[in-house]
């Protein structure tokens, strides 16, 4: 790679440079006039000048001895090199060079050489195929080719040749001292039909990618051979150097969290063009946001759009804990960029970014990294609109099998050395889904089974997938029973990819190696035959581990279900899980009320399971809700003209989103004002709890220390009839005993509508109703919904009750009870 200009993009290379004496930089254009620059190219060019102007001003602030001039550079690099890089240095003022001392030349030369060394050392020499191993030795049939180590499990053969005349030849690897029958096949092509890989065909100068099968790594083999299996003949070979240092994916930090709820887990560079972004969260409210890459110390307007996980350049949708892969466009590689960001083009706003290190040694992008196909990504949503209950159609290339009718489906796909599985189940928050390989082929058997238990951890407030081995039907005692692998000396070989819970349906996606290194606890997922699987739904115990489930067909597989995991379109799911209505559950608790109280404490607590938030509001819960004066989402009555004080203890640390819940009063039944787009915000009225800074951004003001009502043991809402008894199972926990609450004072105006809501600024669906009445009317209201009181309506109710009692007394007298 040559030295590239960093202040002007290629698309503007033919445009005239910025002239500081004549052209006004974009920053000097009045804000209300910038909208006149409707042409995107004009805006971009103005932005270029703005960047160059900033560099120009910074250069004038440099000490005299650090000045480098175009004349100095020309003297060092020669006329051709100087001409090539002139755009990079055009802003350096030559007048300062004439006044510089001779020492500035050497200082400038040193700076330049360091920069050139950095640029040339960062990117590998092109073309780059990985770590070179050497040439195949030819023993027959015209074998030739240059072999490279692409990554830990991939080889690349450049210019492979073979005459194709042997009857049973394959790429063959092994760990014996020399090629021998003790090796095994590397299938080529990797995708094939049938149980046996095809024999090698004729090749003439073919570039070939070889993926080691079943989780093997280059460190596990000593050689690569073109081998005739029938006659045990070695046609050509190359030996893998011991301790070969191969390119590896690079793990980066998570996205910096700046706006719109953007966050992720640690991002990985899989190869020179591919990023893996796990646990991605973004509210989708940016009007013109994209994945964005470029150069410089911070994300800026001089970036390039990166297609999303399905290859689209449409503005980004919302993400809720999804794992995605994106690939750089065109010839762009990670060696060409300084950062990856989520960037709003229209407002030139950075929602968050991660920097690209300069010491990368990642695999080349030769096509060996297979990203998930577009159908695998299913956008999640927080909408509370009515579900459209339709049977699932049969999309192409989707594997789906119904395990427990109306309750549990499984989807799967083989990706390289991994099996990727998604469980979709109608379960409660207190339940788990389990799926895996049966302990005996031909019928469902729990003993000896290798399963994954997937569930939502209410304590950690995240989705989990745990590797289990069942040595007996007993509860795990740390050695035997239904045990997580980690409790019996193994490890959790399952990697959680994403999770979602809405409308009573939980979806959890995870992956594991087809063949792990735990021979006792883990069983391999075969790709050459069908295998019996088992599944179950059951309750979690106090350790958040799988408890005993019912053995009826409603919670466990009772028939032999067999799956061929190598299948490409095995779609046998006949109905969507959403079609099935949830079973009748426990009776919801009555709605609580707050009447005539002007000081109200707001804290966080559990939702009360199937008796609490969701049945009361009809909205999905996310595990927590507001407790106002220690009541779960009560309806609050306020009077116009009166002032009310909310003592808020919902968290005041924005860097911990799970514990940051500023309170505000709004017209929205969902809340989450901080997640909304500007257009959405205009449709919502805010009555208290939000102020605006000098830039017009909404800022919550009611964020105090974090206090939460927590379960003393486990959630017992399902078995407790009253909320008062349920509260006895909770205990209050405050993160900082010396922390201070926030105080929100709200004077209810005369024009305030009859119904508003208290909500969380940063999350949806935590609060409930505030009923606004005229002055003096709260004294006439009692009961759960203000249905009767001391006024005329109350008198009428009393008369009706007396009449009913009189009728009952008459009947008792006639029956001889008195």
C-alpha positions in Angstrom: 0.0 0.0 0.0 1.2 3.4 -0.8 0.9 6.5 1.3 -2.8 7.6 0.9 -4.2 11.0 1.3 -6.3 11.1 4.4 -7.9 14.5 4.2 -9.7 14.1 0.9 -11.6 11.1 -0.4 -11.0 9.6 -3.8 -14.4 10.8 -5.1 -13.2 14.4 -4.8 -9.7 13.9 -6.1 -10.4 15.9 -9.3 -11.9 18.9 -7.5 -9.9 22.0 -6.7 -8.3 22.1 -3.2 -9.5 24.3 -0.4 -8.0 27.8 -0.7 -7.9 29.4 2.7 -7.7 33.0 1.4 -10.8 32.8 -0.8 -13.1 29.9 0.2 -15.1 30.0 3.4 -15.0 26.8 5.4 -18.2 25.0 6.1 -18.0 26.0 9.8 -18.4 29.7 8.9 -21.6 29.2 7.0 -24.5 30.2 9.3 -26.5 27.3 10.6 -29.8 28.4 8.9 -28.0 28.8 5.6 -26.4 25.4 5.6 -29.7 23.9 4.5 -29.2 25.6 1.1 -26.4 23.1 0.4 -28.9 20.5 -0.7 -26.5 18.7 -3.0 -24.8 16.0 -1.0 -21.6 16.4 -2.9 -21.4 20.1 -2.1 -22.0 19.3 1.6 -19.3 16.7 1.5 -16.8 19.0 -0.2 -17.6 21.7 2.3 -17.0 19.2 5.1 -13.6 18.3 3.5 -12.6 21.9 3.7 -13.6 22.0 7.3 -11.4 19.1 8.1 -8.5 20.5 6.2 -9.0 23.9 7.8 -8.8 22.3 11.2 -5.6 20.6 10.3 -4.3 23.9 8.9 -5.0 25.7 12.1 -3.5 22.9 14.2 -0.3 23.2 12.1 0.0 26.9 12.8 -0.1 26.0 16.5 2.9 23.6 16.1 6.3 24.7 17.5 8.7 26.1 14.9 11.0 23.1 14.9 8.3 20.6 14.0 7.3 22.4 10.8 7.7 20.2 7.7 7.3 21.7 4.2 6.4 20.4 0.8 9.9 21.5 -0.3 11.5 19.4 2.4 9.4 16.4 1.4 10.2 16.8 -2.3 13.9 16.9 -1.4 13.6 13.6 0.4 11.2 11.6 -1.7 12.0 12.9 -5.1 9.6 14.7 -7.6 7.4 11.7 -8.4 6.7 10.6 -4.8 6.2 14.2 -3.8 3.7 14.7 -6.6 1.8 11.5 -5.6 1.4 12.7 -2.1 1.0 16.4 -2.7 -2.7 16.5 -1.7 -1.7 15.2 1.7 0.7 18.1 2.4 -0.8 21.0 0.4 -1.9 22.8 3.5 1.6 23.3 4.8 2.5 27.0 4.4 5.7 27.4 2.5 6.4 30.8 4.0 7.1 29.1 7.4 9.6 26.8 5.7 11.7 29.6 4.5 12.1 30.7 8.0 12.8 27.3 9.5 16.2 26.3 10.7 18.0 23.4 9.1 17.2 21.2 12.1 13.5 21.3 11.2 14.3 19.4 8.0 15.8 16.5 10.0 12.9 16.5 12.5 10.4 16.6 9.7 12.2 13.8 7.9 12.1 11.7 11.1 8.4 12.3 11.5 7.8 11.5 7.8 9.8 8.3 7.9 8.1 7.1 11.1 4.8 7.7 9.4 5.8 5.9 6.3 7.1 3.0 8.4 3.8 2.8 10.2 1.8 2.8 7.0 3.9 0.3 5.2 4.2 -2.0 8.2 0.6 -2.1 9.1 -0.8 -3.7 5.9 0.8 -7.0 4.7 2.3 -7.1 1.2 -0.3 -7.6 -1.5 -1.5 -10.0 -2.7 -1.8 -11.5 0.8 -2.9 -15.1 1.2 -1.8 -15.7 4.8 1.4 -17.3 6.3 3.4 -18.9 3.5 4.2 -22.6 4.2 5.8 -23.7 0.9 5.2 -25.6 -2.3 3.7 -29.0 -2.6 6.2 -31.7 -3.5 5.2 -33.7 -6.6 5.5 -37.5 -6.5 3.0 -38.1 -9.4 0.0 -37.0 -11.4 1.4 -33.5 -11.8 0.8 -32.2 -8.3 1.8 -28.5 -7.7 0.7 -25.5 -5.8 1.8 -22.9 -3.2 0.3 -23.5 0.3 -0.5 -20.8 2.8 -2.0 -20.9 6.4 -5.0 -18.6 6.3 -6.0 -19.1 9.9 -6.0 -21.7 12.6 -8.2 -24.1 10.6 -7.8 -23.1 7.0 -5.3 -23.7 4.3 -5.1 -22.0 0.9 -3.5 -23.6 -2.1 -2.6 -21.1 -4.8 -2.4 -22.4 -8.4 -3.2 -26.1 -7.5 -2.7 -28.6 -10.3 -3.6 -32.3 -10.6 -4.3 -34.4 -13.6 -7.4 -36.1 -12.1 -6.6 -39.6 -13.2 -6.4 -41.4 -9.8 -9.6 -43.3 -8.9 -9.8 -42.3 -5.2 -7.8 -39.2 -4.5 -8.5 -36.6 -1.8 -6.8 -33.9 0.1 -5.6 -35.8 3.2 -4.1 -34.6 6.5 -2.9 -36.3 9.6 -0.6 -36.3 12.6 1.7 -39.3 11.8 5.4 -38.6 10.9 4.6 -39.0 7.2 1.4 -39.2 5.1 -0.2 -42.5 5.9 -3.6 -44.3 5.9 -4.1 -42.9 9.5 -5.1 -39.5 8.1 -8.5 -38.2 7.2 -10.1 -36.3 4.3 -10.5 -32.6 3.9 -13.6 -32.4 1.7 -13.2 -30.4 -1.5 -15.5 -28.8 -2.4 -16.6 -28.2 1.2 -20.3 -28.3 0.2 -21.3 -31.6 -1.3 -24.3 -33.9 -1.5 -24.3 -37.5 -0.4 -22.5 -39.1 2.5 -19.0 -39.3 1.0 -17.0 -36.3 -0.1 -16.3 -36.4 -3.9 -13.0 -37.6 -5.2 -10.7 -34.9 -6.5 -11.3 -33.8 -10.1 -8.7 -32.4 -12.6 -7.3 -29.0 -11.7 -5.1 -26.6 -13.6 -3.9 -23.6 -11.7 -6.9 -23.5 -9.4 -7.0 -21.5 -6.2 -8.4 -23.8 -3.4 -9.6 -23.1 0.2 -9.4 -26.1 2.5 -11.2 -26.1 5.8 -10.1 -28.7 8.4 -13.1 -30.7 9.5 -14.7 -31.3 12.9 -13.0 -28.5 14.8 -9.4 -29.6 13.9 -6.6 -27.0 14.0 -3.4 -26.7 12.1 -1.6 -27.5 15.3 -3.3 -30.9 15.3 -1.8 -32.0 11.9 1.7 -32.4 10.6 1.2 -32.6 6.9 -1.1 -32.1 3.9 -1.1 -34.7 1.1 -2.9 -35.5 -2.1 -3.6 -39.1 -1.3 -5.1 -42.1 -3.1 -7.1 -43.9 -0.4 -7.7 -47.1 -2.4 -4.0 -47.7 -3.2 -2.5 -45.8 -0.2 -0.3 -43.7 -2.4 1.0 -40.2 -1.7 0.9 -38.1 -4.9 2.2 -34.9 -3.3 2.8 -33.5 0.1 3.9 -30.6 2.3 4.8 -30.5 6.0 3.4 -28.0 8.4 6.1 -26.4 10.4 5.8 -27.0 14.2 4.7 -23.9 16.1 3.6 -22.1 13.0 2.4 -18.7 13.9 -0.8 -18.3 11.8 -3.0 -15.2 11.4 -5.8 -15.0 14.0 -9.0 -13.1 14.4 -8.5 -10.0 16.6 -10.8 -9.2 19.5 -11.6 -5.5 20.0 -13.4 -3.6 22.7 -17.1 -3.1 22.5 -18.7 -0.1 20.8 -18.2 3.1 22.7 -21.7 4.1 24.1 -22.6 7.6 23.0 -26.2 7.7 21.8 -29.4 5.8 20.9 -28.6 3.0 23.3 -25.8 1.7 21.1 -23.8 -1.0 22.8 -22.4 -4.4 22.1 -20.1 -7.1 23.5 -16.5 -7.3 22.4 -16.2 -6.9 18.6 -14.0 -9.3 16.6 -12.2 -8.9 13.3 -12.6 -12.3 11.7 -10.6 -11.5 8.6 -9.4 -8.5 6.7 -12.9 -7.6 5.6 -15.3 -9.1 8.2 -16.4 -7.9 11.6 -18.4 -9.9 14.1 -20.5 -7.8 16.4 -22.1 -9.8 19.2 -25.0 -8.7 21.4 -25.7 -5.5 19.4 -28.1 -3.1 20.8 -29.4 0.0 19.0 -32.8 1.7 19.3 -33.1 2.2 15.5 -34.2 5.8 16.0 -31.4 7.4 14.0 -33.0 8.8 10.8 -30.0 8.2 8.6 -27.6 5.9 10.5 -25.2 3.4 9.0 -22.2 1.3 9.8 -19.4 3.7 8.9 -15.6 3.3 8.5 -12.8 5.8 7.8 -9.6 7.4 8.9 -8.7 9.9 11.6 -8.7 10.2 15.3 -12.5 10.3 15.5 -15.4 9.2 13.3 -16.1 12.0 10.8 -18.0 12.8 7.6 -15.2 11.5 5.4 -16.2 7.9 6.0 -17.6 5.1 3.9 -20.9 3.2 4.4 -20.7 -0.5 5.2 -23.6 -2.8 4.2 -25.5 -4.3 7.1 -25.7 -8.0 8.0 -27.9 -8.7 5.0 -25.8 -6.7 2.5 -28.2 -3.7 2.5 -27.3 0.0 2.5 -30.6 1.0 3.9 -30.6 3.0 7.2 -30.0 0.7 10.2 -33.0 -0.9 11.9 -33.1 -1.4 15.7 -31.2 -4.3 17.3 -31.9 -6.0 20.6 -29.0 -8.2 21.6 -28.4 -9.7 18.1 -25.1 -11.1 16.8 -24.3 -10.0 13.3 -21.5 -10.1 10.8 -20.7 -7.3 8.4 -18.2 -7.1 5.6 -16.3 -4.1 4.2 -17.3 -3.1 0.7 -15.1 -3.2 -2.5 -11.4 -3.5 -2.0 -11.5 -1.9 1.4 -9.8 -3.9 4.2 -9.3 -3.4 8.0 -5.8 -2.3 7.2 -7.2 0.8 5.4 -9.3 2.2 8.2 -8.9 3.6 11.7 -12.3 3.0 13.2 -15.7 1.4 12.8 -18.7 3.4 13.9 -22.5 3.8 13.8 -22.9 7.2 12.2 -25.9 9.4 11.3 -25.1 10.9 7.9 -27.9 13.5 7.9 -27.0 15.0 11.3 -23.3 14.1 11.2 -23.5 12.5 14.6 -21.5 9.6 16.0 -23.6 7.1 18.0 -20.6 5.1 19.0 -17.4 3.6 17.6 -14.4 1.2 18.1 -10.8 1.8 17.0 -8.9 -0.5 14.7 -5.4 -1.4 16.1 -2.4 -0.7 13.9 -0.6 -4.0 14.8 -3.2 -6.3 13.1 -2.3 -9.8 11.9 -5.7 -11.1 10.9 -6.5 -13.7 8.2 -6.8 -12.6 4.7 -10.3 -12.3 3.2 -10.3 -15.2 0.7 -13.9 -16.2 1.1 -13.2 -18.7 3.9 -15.3 -16.7 6.4 -18.9 -17.6 5.8 -21.2 -15.1 7.3 -24.8 -15.9 8.3 -27.3 -15.8 5.4 -29.9 -13.0 5.4 -32.7 -15.3 6.4 -31.0 -16.1 9.7 -31.5 -12.5 10.9 -34.9 -12.0 12.3 -35.4 -8.4 13.5 -36.7 -8.1 17.0 -39.3 -5.6 18.1 -40.7 -4.0 21.2 -44.0 -3.2 19.7 -47.1 -4.1 21.6 -49.4 -4.3 18.6 -51.6 -7.3 18.1 -49.9 -10.5 16.9 -50.9 -11.6 13.4 -51.5 -15.3 14.1 -50.6 -17.1 10.9 -49.0 -20.4 10.2 -45.4 -20.3 9.2 -44.7 -20.6 5.5 -41.8 -22.7 4.4 -38.9 -20.3 3.4 -36.1 -21.7 1.4 -33.0 -23.0 3.1 -34.5 -22.9 6.6 -34.4 -26.0 8.8 -37.1 -26.1 11.4 -38.6 -29.0 13.5 -41.5 -29.0 15.9 -40.4 -30.7 19.1 -43.3 -30.2 21.5 -46.5 -29.3 19.8 -47.5 -25.7 20.3 -44.7 -25.1 22.8 -41.2 -25.7 21.4 -39.6 -25.5 17.9 -35.9 -25.8 16.9 -34.1 -24.2 13.9 -30.6 -25.1 13.0 -27.8 -24.5 10.5 -24.2 -25.8 10.1 -21.7 -23.0 9.8 -18.1 -24.1 9.3 -17.2 -26.2 12.4 -20.2 -25.1 14.3 -23.8 -26.0 14.7 -26.0 -22.9 15.2 -29.3 -23.6 16.9 -32.3 -21.4 17.8 -34.9 -22.6 20.2 -38.4 -20.9 20.1 -40.6 -21.8 23.0 -43.8 -20.6 24.7 -42.4 -20.6 28.2 -42.7 -18.3 31.3 -39.9 -16.3 32.8 -39.4 -19.1 35.4 -38.9 -21.9 32.9 -36.1 -23.2 30.7 -36.0 -24.9 27.2 -33.7 -27.9 26.8 -32.5 -29.5 23.5 -29.8 -32.0 22.6 -28.8 -35.4 21.5 -30.6 -38.4 23.1 -28.8 -40.8 25.3 -29.8 -43.6 23.0 -30.4 -43.7 19.3 -33.8 -44.8 18.3 -35.8 -43.5 21.3 -35.8 -40.4 23.6 -33.6 -41.2 26.6 -32.5 -38.7 29.2 -29.7 -40.7 30.8 -26.5 -40.2 28.8 -28.0 -37.3 26.9 -26.0 -34.2 26.0 -28.3 -31.2 26.0 -28.2 -27.4 26.2 -30.5 -25.6 28.7 -31.5 -22.2 27.5 -33.4 -19.6 29.6 -33.7 -16.0 30.7 -31.7 -15.4 33.9 -33.9 -13.0 35.9 -31.1 -12.3 38.4 -28.5 -11.3 35.8 -31.2 -10.1 33.4 -29.7 -11.7 30.4 -30.3 -14.8 28.2 -28.2 -17.9 28.9 -27.4 -21.2 27.2 -25.7 -23.8 29.4 -24.1 -27.1 28.4 -25.6 -30.0 30.4 -24.8 -33.8 30.7 -27.3 -36.1 32.4 -25.7 -39.1 34.1 -28.9 -39.9 36.0 -32.4 -38.5 36.5 -31.5 -37.1 40.0 -30.9 -33.5 40.9 -27.3 -32.5 40.3 -25.2 -33.0 43.4 -22.0 -31.7 41.9 -20.9 -35.1 40.6 -23.9 -36.9 39.2 -27.4 -36.1 38.0 -28.7 -33.5 35.6 -25.7 -31.2 35.8 -24.2 -28.3 34.0 -20.9 -29.4 32.6 -19.1 -26.7 34.6 -20.3 -28.2 37.9 -18.8 -31.6 37.1 -15.4 -30.6 36.0 -16.2 -29.8 32.4 -16.7 -26.5 30.6 -19.6 -24.7 28.9 -18.9 -25.2 25.2 -22.0 -23.3 24.2 -21.8 -19.7 23.0 -24.9 -17.6 23.4 -25.6 -15.5 20.2 -28.9 -13.7 20.9 -32.2 -13.8 22.9 -35.6 -12.2 22.7 -38.8 -12.5 24.7 -42.1 -11.0 23.6 -45.8 -12.0 23.8 -45.0 -15.0 25.8 -42.5 -16.5 23.3 -38.8 -16.8 24.1 -36.2 -17.2 21.4 -32.6 -18.1 22.2 -29.9 -18.7 19.6 -26.6 -20.3 20.4 -23.8 -22.3 18.8 -21.3 -25.0 19.7 -18.6 -26.9 17.9 -19.8 -30.0 16.0 -17.0 -31.9 17.9 -15.7 -30.5 21.1 -12.6 -31.8 23.1 -14.7 -33.1 25.9 -15.2 -36.8 25.0 -17.1 -37.7 28.2 -19.6 -34.9 28.6 -20.1 -33.8 25.0 -21.3 -35.8 22.1 -20.5 -34.9 18.5 -23.2 -33.7 16.1 -22.8 -36.1 13.1 -23.3 -34.8 9.6 -23.4 -38.2 7.8 -26.7 -39.6 9.3 -29.8 -38.8 11.3 -29.6 -38.9 15.1 -32.3 -39.0 17.8 -32.8 -35.8 19.8 -34.7 -34.9 22.9 -36.3 -31.7 24.2 -38.1 -30.5 27.4 -39.6 -27.5 29.1 -39.4 -27.2 32.9 -39.0 -24.9 35.9 -35.7 -23.4 37.0 -34.6 -23.9 40.6 -33.1 -21.3 43.0 -29.6 -21.9 41.4 -31.0 -21.0 38.0 -30.5 -24.6 37.0 -32.9 -27.0 35.3 -35.4 -28.6 37.7 -37.4 -31.7 37.1 -40.1 -31.4 34.4 -43.3 -33.2 33.8 -43.0 -36.4 31.8 -46.2 -35.9 29.8 -46.1 -35.1 26.1 -46.9 -31.4 26.9 -43.4 -30.7 28.3 -41.0 -33.4 26.9 -40.5 -35.3 23.7 -42.1 -38.8 24.1 -41.7 -40.0 20.5 -38.4 -40.6 18.7 -37.5 -37.4 16.8 -34.5 -37.8 14.5 -32.7 -34.9 12.7 -30.1 -34.9 9.9 -28.1 -31.8 10.9 -26.5 -31.6 7.5 -29.9 -31.0 5.8 -30.4 -27.8 3.8 -34.2 -27.3 3.8 -35.7 -29.6 6.4 -38.7 -27.4 7.3 -41.3 -29.4 9.1 -42.7 -26.8 11.4 -46.4 -26.5 10.5 -47.5 -23.7 12.8 -45.9 -20.7 14.4 -45.5 -20.8 18.2 -47.4 -17.5 18.3 -50.5 -19.3 17.0 -51.0 -21.0 20.3 -52.8 -19.0 23.0 -51.2 -19.2 26.5 -52.8 -21.5 29.0 -54.9 -20.0 31.7 -52.5 -18.9 34.5 -53.0 -17.6 38.0 -55.4 -14.8 38.6 -53.8 -11.3 38.3 -53.5 -9.1 41.3 -55.9 -6.1 41.4 -54.5 -2.8 40.4 -53.2 -0.8 43.4 -54.0 3.0 43.8 -52.3 6.0 45.3 -54.9 8.6 46.5 -54.3 12.0 48.2 -50.5 11.5 48.6 -48.2 14.4 47.5 -44.9 12.7 48.2 -44.3 9.5 46.2 -41.2 7.3 46.3 -40.2 5.6 43.0 -38.1 2.5 43.1 -37.5 -0.5 40.8 -38.7 -4.0 41.5 -39.8 -7.3 39.9 -42.9 -7.4 37.6 -44.8 -10.0 39.6 -44.7 -12.7 36.9 -48.1 -13.8 35.5 -50.0 -11.8 38.2 -48.3 -8.5 37.8 -47.2 -6.1 35.1 -48.2 -7.8 31.9 -51.8 -8.9 32.9 -52.4 -5.5 34.5 -51.2 -3.4 31.5 -51.4 -5.8 28.6 -47.8 -4.8 27.7 -44.8 -7.2 27.7 -42.5 -6.8 30.6 -38.7 -6.8 30.7 -38.4 -8.2 34.2 -38.6 -4.9 36.2 -41.1 -2.2 36.8 -41.7 0.9 38.9 -42.7 0.5 42.5 -44.4 3.7 43.6 -44.6 4.0 47.4 -43.7 0.3 47.4 -46.7 -0.7 45.2 -46.3 -2.4 41.9 -47.3 0.0 39.1 -50.2 1.6 41.0 -52.6 4.1 39.4 -51.8 7.5 40.9 -54.5 10.2 41.3 -53.4 13.8 41.2 -55.3 17.1 41.2 -54.8 20.0 38.8 -53.1 23.0 40.4 -51.4 20.8 43.1 -47.6 20.1 43.3 -46.3 16.6 43.8 -42.9 15.4 44.8 -41.4 12.2 43.4 -38.4 10.8 45.3 -36.7 8.8 42.6 -34.3 6.0 43.2 -34.0 4.4 39.8 -30.3 4.8 39.2 -28.1 7.7 38.2 -25.2 6.0 36.2 -25.8 6.1 32.4 -22.9 3.7 31.8 -24.9 1.0 33.5 -28.1 0.9 31.4 -29.6 -2.0 33.4 -29.5 0.3 36.4 -30.3 3.6 34.9 -34.0 4.5 35.0 -34.8 8.3 35.2 -38.4 9.0 35.9 -40.5 11.3 33.7 -44.2 12.1 33.2 -45.5 11.6 29.7 -48.5 11.1 27.4 -47.0 7.7 26.2 -48.2 4.4 27.6 -44.8 2.9 26.8 -42.2 5.6 27.7 -38.6 5.3 26.6 -38.3 8.9 25.4 -34.5 8.7 25.1 -34.9 5.9 22.5 -37.2 7.9 20.2 -36.4 9.6 16.9 -37.0 13.3 16.7 -40.2 12.7 14.7 -41.4 10.3 17.4 -40.6 12.7 20.2 -42.8 15.4 18.5 -45.7 13.1 18.8 -45.2 12.6 22.6 -46.0 15.2 25.3 -43.7 15.4 28.3 -45.1 17.0 31.4 -42.2 16.6 33.9 -38.7 15.1 34.3 -37.1 16.3 31.0 -35.1 19.4 30.3 -33.2 20.4 27.1 -29.6 21.5 26.8 -28.2 24.3 24.6 -28.1 21.9 21.6 -31.8 21.0 22.0 -31.1 17.5 23.3 -33.5 16.0 25.8 -31.9 15.4 29.2 -33.6 13.5 32.1 -33.4 15.3 35.4 -34.9 12.7 37.8 -32.1 10.1 38.3 -31.1 9.3 41.8 -29.3 6.3 43.5 -30.4 2.8 42.5 -32.7 0.9 44.9 -34.5 -2.3 43.9 -36.9 -4.7 45.5 -35.4 -8.1 45.1 -36.6 -11.6 45.7 -35.3 -13.1 49.0 -35.1 -16.5 47.3 -37.0 -17.1 44.1 -40.1 -15.5 42.5 -43.1 -16.9 44.2 -45.7 -14.7 42.5 -47.4 -17.7 40.9 -48.2 -19.3 44.2 -49.1 -16.2 46.2 -52.7 -14.9 46.0 -52.2 -11.3 47.2 -49.7 -8.6 46.4 -49.3 -7.9 50.1 -48.1 -11.4 50.8 -45.9 -11.2 47.7 -44.1 -8.1 49.2 -43.1 -10.2 52.2 -41.0 -12.3 49.8 -39.0 -9.2 48.7 -36.3 -7.2 50.3 -35.0 -3.7 49.4 -31.4 -3.4 48.2 -29.7 0.0 47.5 -26.4 0.0 45.6 -25.0 3.0 47.5 -26.4 3.4 51.1 -24.9 6.8 51.2 -26.2 7.8 47.8 -28.9 10.5 47.3 -32.2 10.2 45.6 -33.4 12.6 43.0 -36.4 14.9 43.6 -38.9 15.6 40.8 -41.4 18.3 41.6 -44.4 18.4 39.3 -47.1 21.0 39.4 -50.1 19.7 37.5 -51.4 22.4 35.1 -55.0 23.0 34.4 -54.6 21.9 30.7 -53.1 18.5 31.7 -55.2 15.8 30.2 -57.1 13.3 32.3 -54.7 10.5 31.7 -50.9 10.6 31.6 -48.2 8.1 32.6 -45.1 7.8 34.8 -42.4 6.0 32.8 -38.6 5.4 32.4 -36.7 7.8 30.2 -34.3 5.1 28.9 -36.5 2.0 28.7 -40.0 1.1 27.6 -42.8 -0.5 29.6 -41.8 0.1 33.3 -44.6 2.4 34.5 -48.4 2.9 34.4 -51.2 5.4 34.7 -51.6 8.8 36.4 -55.3 9.9 36.5 -55.6 13.7 36.6 -58.8 15.2 38.3 -59.9 18.6 39.2 -59.1 20.2 42.5 -60.9 18.6 45.5 -62.1 15.5 43.6 -59.6 13.0 45.1 -61.5 13.2 48.4 -64.6 11.8 46.7 -62.7 8.8 45.2 -62.0 5.5 46.8 -61.5 1.9 45.6 -59.2 0.6 43.0 -60.4 2.7 40.1 -62.3 5.6 41.6 -65.7 4.0 40.9 -67.5 5.2 43.9 -67.2 7.7 46.8 -69.1 10.1 49.0 -70.8 12.0 46.1 -74.1 11.1 44.4 -72.6 8.0 42.8 -71.5 6.8 46.2 -74.9 7.3 47.7 -76.6 5.4 44.9 -74.2 2.5 45.4 -75.0 2.4 49.2 -78.8 2.4 48.4 -78.2 -0.5 46.0 -76.2 -2.5 48.6 -78.9 -1.9 51.3 -81.6 -3.1 48.9 -79.6 -6.2 48.0 -79.0 -7.0 51.7 -82.7 -6.6 52.4 -83.6 -9.1 49.7 -81.1 -11.6 51.0 -82.5 -11.3 54.6 -86.1 -11.9 53.3 -85.0 -15.1 51.6 -83.2 -16.3 54.7 -86.4 -15.6 56.8 -88.5 -17.5 54.3 -86.0 -20.4 54.4 -86.3 -20.6 58.2 -82.7 -19.6 58.9 -83.7 -17.2 61.6 
